[in-house]
Amino acid sequence: MGIVSYMPARESTRSGMIVAYQWTQLPNGIPITLAGVNTATPTFTAPLVPTDTVLAFSLRVVDNHGAVSTNPAVVYVMVKLNQNVISSKGETDGQILL
């Protein structure tokens, strides 16, 4: 099971206060389920991956005057070897954990 990841928005428009958020995953990397796509802080459970993986998202915000701004966001999901898992031969077995 992966780790729950948070992506806080740091987006603003020049003319007003943010009233709407829309996060979408861009079509690269492993598809994930993004919760809270219409909030400033969506979350997802990072997938277990065999190699370091990049997930890309787009954030679109609308302010109280109707101005729209869109920006990309990139999340790096990295492989972490568990050095605490020891094989019967006394070697680390290279189990992949996130």
N, C-alpha and C positions, 0 to 999 in steps of 0.2 A: 504494500500500500504506500502511496506517495504522501508527500507533505502538503497540507493546505497552504496555498500561496495567496497573498493579497497584493493587489495592484492599485495603490491609491492614486487618484487623479490629481495632477497638479496643473490643471488647465484653466485658462481664463480667457475672457474676451476683453477687448478694449472698452467696450461700451456699457457693460452692465454686469449683473449678477447671474451666475449659472443657474438655470432652471431645469435643464434636462441633460442627461448623459446617455450615450449609447456606445457600448463596447462591442466589437466583433472580432473574431479570430480571422486573421488573414490566411489564405490557402497555402501555407507551407508548414512543415513540421507535422507533429502528431496531433490529430484532432482531440480536443478536450471539451469538457462540459463546463462552461463559464456560468457561474451563479451571480446574480445581481448585476446583469448587463445594463440596467438603467439606473445604476447608483454610482457614486464617486469611488467606491471601493469594492469592485467585484472580487470574487474568489474562485479558485479552482484547485483541484487536487492534482499536484504534479504527477505526471505518469512515470512509471518505472521505465527507464530507458537503458539500452545496452551501450550507448555512446552519448557524449554530450550533445544536446539538442537545443535548437532555437525555436521558440514559439513567438509568433508575431501577432500583434493586435492593433486595431485602430480605435481611437477614441474620438467621438464626435460630441461636441457640446453645443448647447443653444443657450443664449442669455435672455434676460427678460425683455430685450428690445428686438429679439428675433435674429440677432447676429449668430453666425455659425462658425465654428472652428474645428478643424480635424487634424489630429496628429497621431503618428505611429507610436507604439510601445513595444519593446522587445524584452522577452524573459528568457534567461538562459537556464536550462535544466541540465545539471551536471551530474555525472556518475560519481558516486563516492564508494570507494572500496572499504569494506568493513574489516579493519585490521584485527578485530577481536574474535573473528571466527577462525578457529584453528583446526586443521585436518588431523586425522589420526597419525600422520607422519610429522606433526609438529609444524606444518607450514600453513600460512594463511591461505584460505581457499579462494580468495578473490570474489567473494559474494558481493553482488552489487546492491547497494542501498542508496536511497535518496535522502 
